Amino acid sequence: MSEAKLPKPLDGRTTAEEMKFEPTRLSYLSAEAVAKDIAGQLKKTIGSKTAVIVGMPLLADFTNLVSALTTLEGLLQDYRAVPRFGRGMAGMEEGPAAPALEAVPMAAPLSVAAAATQVLGVISLFREDVDYKGVETVVDPLSFEIALASALKANGASRVIIPDLFVVSPDFLVDDGLRQRLEEVHAAKGDAWDAVAPSIRGILDLEAELERAHSRDEEAEVERISAELRALRERMDPVSERLSSVDRRLSELERTLEQRVEGQAMTGLGRLLRAEAILERSASKPDDESDDSVFVHAQVVASGGHQRISRHLFRMLFLGDGLSFLGGVVARWAVLARDGEFHQGGIRHASYFSRFRSPGVGSSFSRPRSLPATRLQE
């Protein structure tokens, strides 16, 4: 009688393709939890004040706005000096070179993919394989700012301004701001060239007379006109050279303002006008109440997750697939006064976990649950 052959146990090895959606969804849940946590920390600090959510690009825009206004003030003074001294052909001191506007950093979400592969096994029918696959997730910066703004409003903030959703209305343009300063500079430029126009016409007239004197071979007249022309050019050259230099600096500034930030439709001038309007809007007090505004900086600095697959014969027969997911984020936050003074800040992180169920017919995910998180900094 032949010996019966037992079936060979299953190898137990299970692999799966990367599943990004569930870890990404859990990362967004974590980001929302962090936003609510930050808003809770700021409930007493903000109260009913206006909160402006400031990312690094907007902070750079504030600095660039000051740089542009400073440059325009220098150009304005240089142009206005020409009518006072240009008629007397007095030279002007060279003004400061136009400060280069800082590069606007693009808010790029950072992500960390936590990768771990571990195989646990037991022998025979109860052999189990567990696979971890790290998944890179990205949390949209604007989505995080919206979640934070919503939480701040829910906690009592009178107004919350999100720069990327802020509509620059003509009503918000500052009377004595960037637009008016540009208009003043161009008006002063016109006045400056009008002031030197008589001297320029005088040089052109003398050059025409010199040419006629040469054509008539009038040597004495040629010498007289040449001497007058040299004297006038010597008095005029310092002014015209300085004026041309100011024109070049103005052109360089305007060229910079007209450039578009990479990946955005808004020009540099548009960004500065928006920054100026946000400063003006946040400084106003609604309903004549005693109100102030604060700047809130918050940004997701890392996000990621993993999928976990665990299978053995018992699970396959009675429990279903051992598929689970984790996603989480780490975020920084800070509160600044309008003058830039740091008030408070810290780091927050959160993680969410979910399990895939396949009970017979159909399949579903379990309700995500948050994992215990330790606050890194109060």
PADO-33971 format. One record per residue (C-alpha): residue number from 1; residue in one letter; x, y, z. Coordinates in pm, whole numbers, padded with zeros to 5 digits, always signed. Example, Ala and Ser with C-alpha at 12.3 -4.5 7.8 and 13.67 -1.06 7.14 Angstrom:
BEGIN
1	a	+01230	-00450	+00780
2	s	+01367	-00106	+00714
***
This chain:
BEGIN
1	m	+00000	+00000	+00000
2	s	+00147	+00320	-00107
3	e	+00207	+00591	+00146
4	a	-00028	+00888	+00114
5	k	+00142	+01214	+00020
6	l	+00059	+01514	+00230
7	p	+00005	+01845	+00049
8	k	+00300	+02081	+00064
9	p	+00233	+02374	+00296
10	l	+00196	+02711	+00130
11	d	+00513	+02912	+00106
12	g	+00342	+03198	+00287
13	r	+00528	+03472	+00106
14	t	+00305	+03767	+00013
15	t	+00394	+04080	-00177
16	a	+00188	+04373	-00294
17	e	+00224	+04678	-00512
18	e	+00254	+05016	-00344
19	m	-00078	+05153	-00227
20	k	-00041	+05529	-00179
21	f	-00396	+05653	-00136
22	e	-00470	+05520	+00212
23	p	-00141	+05641	+00370
24	t	-00196	+05975	+00197
25	r	-00551	+05997	+00331
26	l	-00426	+05915	+00679
27	s	-00156	+06183	+00643
28	y	-00426	+06440	+00566
29	l	-00624	+06326	+00870
30	s	-00307	+06370	+01073
31	a	-00250	+06717	+00927
32	e	-00604	+06820	+01021
33	a	-00548	+06688	+01375
34	v	-00224	+06887	+01402
35	a	-00401	+07201	+01273
36	k	-00667	+07166	+01543
37	d	-00399	+07104	+01804
38	i	-00212	+07422	+01704
39	a	-00535	+07623	+01702
40	g	-00612	+07494	+02050
41	q	-00271	+07609	+02173
42	l	-00342	+07956	+02030
43	k	-00698	+07999	+02157
44	k	-00598	+08230	+02442
45	t	-00321	+08403	+02247
46	i	-00539	+08499	+01950
47	g	-00877	+08530	+02117
48	s	-01090	+08748	+01890
49	k	-00795	+08903	+01706
50	t	-00720	+08880	+01336
51	a	-00487	+08596	+01242
52	v	-00274	+08606	+00928
53	i	-00133	+08271	+00822
54	v	+00216	+08349	+00698
55	g	+00429	+08103	+00507
56	m	+00789	+08160	+00412
57	p	+00691	+08308	+00069
58	l	+00476	+08578	+00232
59	l	+00746	+08660	+00487
60	a	+00988	+08701	+00195
61	d	+00732	+08925	+00022
62	f	+00720	+09151	+00330
63	t	+01098	+09190	+00315
64	n	+01094	+09249	-00060
65	l	+00824	+09512	-00016
66	v	+01048	+09709	+00221
67	s	+01340	+09665	-00020
68	a	+01136	+09793	-00316
69	l	+01003	+10093	-00123
70	t	+01354	+10181	-00004
71	t	+01489	+10162	-00359
72	l	+01206	+10377	-00493
73	e	+01268	+10638	-00222
74	g	+01633	+10659	-00328
75	l	+01538	+10693	-00695
76	l	+01284	+10961	-00608
77	q	+01543	+11168	-00423
78	d	+01791	+11133	-00710
79	y	+01538	+11246	-00969
80	r	+01424	+11538	-00753
81	a	+01784	+11653	-00714
82	v	+01812	+11720	-01088
83	p	+01574	+12020	-01108
84	r	+01751	+12177	-00808
85	f	+02107	+12131	-00931
86	g	+02076	+12025	-01292
87	r	+02022	+12375	-01425
88	g	+02350	+12475	-01264
89	m	+02510	+12157	-01398
90	a	+02595	+12041	-01048
91	g	+02679	+11673	-01025
92	m	+02471	+11440	-00817
93	e	+02610	+11182	-00581
94	e	+02555	+10832	-00703
95	g	+02260	+10680	-00518
96	p	+02268	+10333	-00370
97	a	+02232	+10048	-00612
98	a	+01891	+09889	-00621
99	p	+01880	+09615	-00361
100	a	+01814	+09285	-00528
101	l	+01479	+09140	-00429
102	e	+01510	+08821	-00236
103	a	+01424	+08505	-00423
104	v	+01073	+08394	-00322
105	p	+01091	+08067	-00200
106	m	+00838	+07825	-00334
107	a	+00652	+07649	-00070
108	a	+00745	+07289	-00139
109	p	+00601	+07024	+00090
110	l	+00866	+06798	+00239
111	s	+00797	+06432	+00292
112	v	+00972	+06146	+00463
113	a	+00921	+05789	+00350
114	a	+00975	+05556	+00641
115	a	+01095	+05229	+00493
116	a	+01120	+04907	+00687
117	t	+01110	+04546	+00574
118	q	+01083	+04277	+00837
119	v	+01005	+03911	+00795
120	l	+00870	+03716	+01087
121	g	+00808	+03349	+01040
122	v	+00693	+03039	+01208
123	i	+00711	+02692	+01071
124	s	+00457	+02486	+00878
125	l	+00091	+02584	+00850
126	f	+00123	+02872	+01097
127	r	+00409	+03036	+00912
128	e	+00348	+03407	+00880
129	d	+00514	+03669	+00662
130	v	+00490	+04037	+00740
131	d	+00594	+04296	+00482
132	y	+00635	+04667	+00553
133	k	+00652	+04903	+00259
134	g	+00729	+05266	+00317
135	v	+00503	+05509	+00131
136	e	+00592	+05869	+00055
137	t	+00303	+06108	+00109
138	v	+00267	+06479	+00034
139	v	+00031	+06715	+00215
140	d	-00077	+07012	+00006
141	p	+00039	+07330	+00190
142	l	-00278	+07523	+00103
143	s	-00498	+07240	+00235
144	f	-00311	+07251	+00566
145	e	-00351	+07629	+00586
146	i	-00726	+07596	+00519
147	a	-00757	+07338	+00797
148	l	-00566	+07567	+01034
149	a	-00776	+07871	+00936
150	s	-01096	+07676	+00995
151	a	-00977	+07566	+01339
152	l	-00873	+07922	+01431
153	k	-01213	+08058	+01328
154	a	-01386	+07786	+01529
155	n	-01185	+07894	+01833
156	g	-01298	+08256	+01809
157	a	-01061	+08446	+01578
158	s	-01248	+08742	+01429
159	r	-01078	+08712	+01092
160	v	-00831	+08473	+00936
161	i	-00638	+08565	+00623
162	i	-00492	+08297	+00395
163	p	-00252	+08471	+00151
164	d	-00309	+08234	-00144
165	l	-00686	+08289	-00117
166	f	-00665	+08663	-00053
167	v	-00823	+08875	-00326
168	v	-00643	+09206	-00374
169	s	-00920	+09460	-00409
170	p	-00852	+09820	-00518
171	d	-01006	+09921	-00185
172	f	-00713	+09756	-00005
173	l	-00438	+09936	-00198
174	v	-00246	+10168	+00033
175	d	-00275	+10540	-00048
176	d	+00091	+10605	+00026
177	g	+00209	+10265	-00084
178	l	+00402	+10095	-00360
179	r	+00173	+10196	-00647
180	q	+00178	+10565	-00554
181	r	+00554	+10558	-00498
182	l	+00605	+10419	-00850
183	e	+00387	+10698	-00992
184	e	+00585	+10960	-00799
185	v	+00915	+10823	-00928
186	h	+00799	+10835	-01289
187	a	+00669	+11190	-01242
188	a	+01002	+11293	-01091
189	k	+01182	+11125	-01380
190	g	+00987	+11338	-01626
191	d	+01061	+11657	-01429
192	a	+01431	+11572	-01417
193	w	+01460	+11527	-01792
194	d	+01254	+11844	-01847
195	a	+01506	+12032	-01631
196	v	+01804	+11924	-01841
197	a	+01620	+11951	-02172
198	p	+01729	+12318	-02235
199	s	+02094	+12223	-02189
200	i	+02055	+11925	-02422
201	r	+01889	+12148	-02682
202	g	+02171	+12400	-02637
203	i	+02429	+12128	-02712
204	l	+02236	+12020	-03022
205	d	+02208	+12381	-03142
206	l	+02582	+12441	-03095
207	e	+02662	+12117	-03281
208	a	+02448	+12237	-03572
209	e	+02620	+12579	-03571
210	l	+02960	+12409	-03559
211	e	+02872	+12201	-03863
212	r	+02763	+12514	-04055
213	a	+03080	+12699	-03955
214	h	+03288	+12406	-04081
215	s	+03100	+12409	-04412
216	r	+03178	+12786	-04454
217	d	+03544	+12741	-04347
218	e	+03503	+13003	-04074
219	e	+03795	+12907	-03851
220	a	+03740	+13175	-03588
221	e	+03374	+13083	-03556
222	v	+03463	+12713	-03539
223	e	+03704	+12781	-03251
224	r	+03449	+12992	-03064
225	i	+03165	+12741	-03102
226	s	+03394	+12449	-03016
227	a	+03502	+12621	-02695
228	e	+03140	+12690	-02594
229	l	+03043	+12331	-02678
230	r	+03326	+12186	-02470
231	a	+03237	+12404	-02172
232	l	+02868	+12313	-02192
233	r	+02942	+11941	-02223
234	e	+03178	+11956	-01926
235	r	+02901	+12107	-01716
236	m	+02634	+11876	-01855
237	d	+02811	+11540	-01857
238	p	+02804	+11477	-01479
239	v	+02430	+11542	-01466
240	s	+02341	+11340	-01777
241	e	+02558	+11047	-01667
242	r	+02404	+11040	-01321
243	l	+02055	+11075	-01466
244	s	+02117	+10787	-01706
245	s	+02242	+10579	-01414
246	v	+01921	+10646	-01219
247	d	+01719	+10548	-01526
248	r	+01906	+10216	-01547
249	r	+01840	+10142	-01180
250	l	+01470	+10215	-01226
251	s	+01456	+09989	-01532
252	e	+01628	+09706	-01340
253	l	+01378	+09736	-01055
254	e	+01079	+09738	-01290
255	r	+01218	+09441	-01479
256	t	+01241	+09250	-01151
257	l	+00887	+09347	-01054
258	e	+00751	+09232	-01389
259	q	+00905	+08886	-01364
260	r	+00676	+08596	-01277
261	v	+00764	+08359	-00998
262	e	+00836	+08015	-01137
263	g	+00525	+07799	-01134
264	q	+00292	+08093	-01063
265	a	+00100	+08338	-01276
266	m	+00156	+08627	-01033
267	t	+00433	+08877	-01101
268	g	+00671	+09011	-00841
269	l	+00476	+09338	-00837
270	g	+00153	+09145	-00780
271	r	+00306	+08961	-00485
272	l	+00426	+09286	-00328
273	l	+00090	+09455	-00377
274	r	-00078	+09155	-00215
275	a	+00165	+09165	+00079
276	e	+00099	+09537	+00122
277	a	-00277	+09484	+00106
278	i	-00259	+09204	+00365
279	l	-00064	+09431	+00601
280	e	-00320	+09707	+00551
281	r	-00619	+09475	+00590
282	s	-00486	+09300	+00899
283	a	-00411	+09635	+01066
284	s	-00772	+09755	+01039
285	k	-01003	+09689	+01334
286	p	-01346	+09542	+01255
287	d	-01654	+09702	+01412
288	d	-01441	+09960	+01595
289	e	-01344	+09698	+01852
290	s	-01015	+09689	+02035
291	d	-00847	+09449	+01799
292	d	-00498	+09355	+01697
293	s	-00355	+09105	+01456
294	v	-00099	+08829	+01489
295	f	+00097	+08633	+01234
296	v	+00070	+08255	+01257
297	h	+00330	+08045	+01077
298	a	+00257	+07674	+01039
299	q	+00397	+07429	+00788
300	v	+00412	+07054	+00742
301	v	+00781	+06968	+00735
302	a	+00756	+06591	+00699
303	s	+00492	+06336	+00606
304	g	+00491	+05969	+00526
305	g	+00351	+05631	+00613
306	h	+00362	+05263	+00539
307	q	+00150	+04968	+00440
308	r	+00177	+04646	+00634
309	i	+00082	+04303	+00500
310	s	+00060	+04005	+00731
311	r	-00067	+03663	+00616
312	h	-00076	+03307	+00736
313	l	-00316	+03018	+00688
314	f	-00522	+03089	+00999
315	r	-00574	+03450	+00893
316	m	-00666	+03356	+00539
317	l	-00930	+03105	+00660
318	f	-01089	+03303	+00942
319	l	-00973	+03664	+00964
320	g	-00915	+03786	+00610
321	d	-00622	+03980	+00471
322	g	-00383	+04129	+00726
323	l	-00348	+04459	+00540
324	s	-00304	+04778	+00744
325	f	-00185	+05132	+00679
326	l	-00029	+05419	+00870
327	g	+00013	+05782	+00776
328	g	+00140	+06079	+00971
329	v	+00288	+06429	+00962
330	v	+00527	+06653	+01153
331	a	+00459	+07028	+01151
332	r	+00624	+07337	+01291
333	w	+00438	+07646	+01411
334	a	+00515	+07990	+01549
335	v	+00330	+08305	+01648
336	l	+00482	+08641	+01553
337	a	+00381	+08994	+01637
338	r	+00338	+09243	+01352
339	d	+00684	+09381	+01429
340	g	+00832	+09032	+01378
341	e	+00885	+08951	+01745
342	f	+00860	+08580	+01823
343	h	+00597	+08496	+02083
344	q	+00564	+08119	+02097
345	g	+00598	+07812	+01881
346	g	+00685	+07448	+01868
347	i	+00654	+07120	+01683
348	r	+00352	+06891	+01660
349	h	+00305	+06552	+01506
350	a	+00025	+06301	+01464
351	s	-00031	+05960	+01306
352	y	-00339	+05764	+01200
353	f	-00378	+05389	+01153
354	s	-00638	+05188	+00959
355	r	-00690	+04819	+00881
356	f	-00829	+04661	+00565
357	r	-01112	+04415	+00620
358	s	-01244	+04158	+00375
359	p	-01526	+03974	+00557
360	g	-01647	+03734	+00293
361	v	-01825	+03937	+00028
362	g	-01695	+04287	-00031
363	s	-01426	+04470	+00154
364	s	-01380	+04787	+00358
365	f	-01139	+04984	+00573
366	s	-01179	+05006	+00945
367	r	-01240	+05346	+01094
368	p	-00903	+05524	+01120
369	r	-00775	+05575	+01471
370	s	-00506	+05810	+01590
371	l	-00192	+05673	+01746
372	p	-00053	+05816	+02072
373	a	+00175	+06110	+01996
374	t	+00421	+06286	+02224
375	r	+00451	+06659	+02191
376	l	+00806	+06737	+02103
377	q	+00797	+07092	+02228
378	e	+00554	+07296	+02430
***
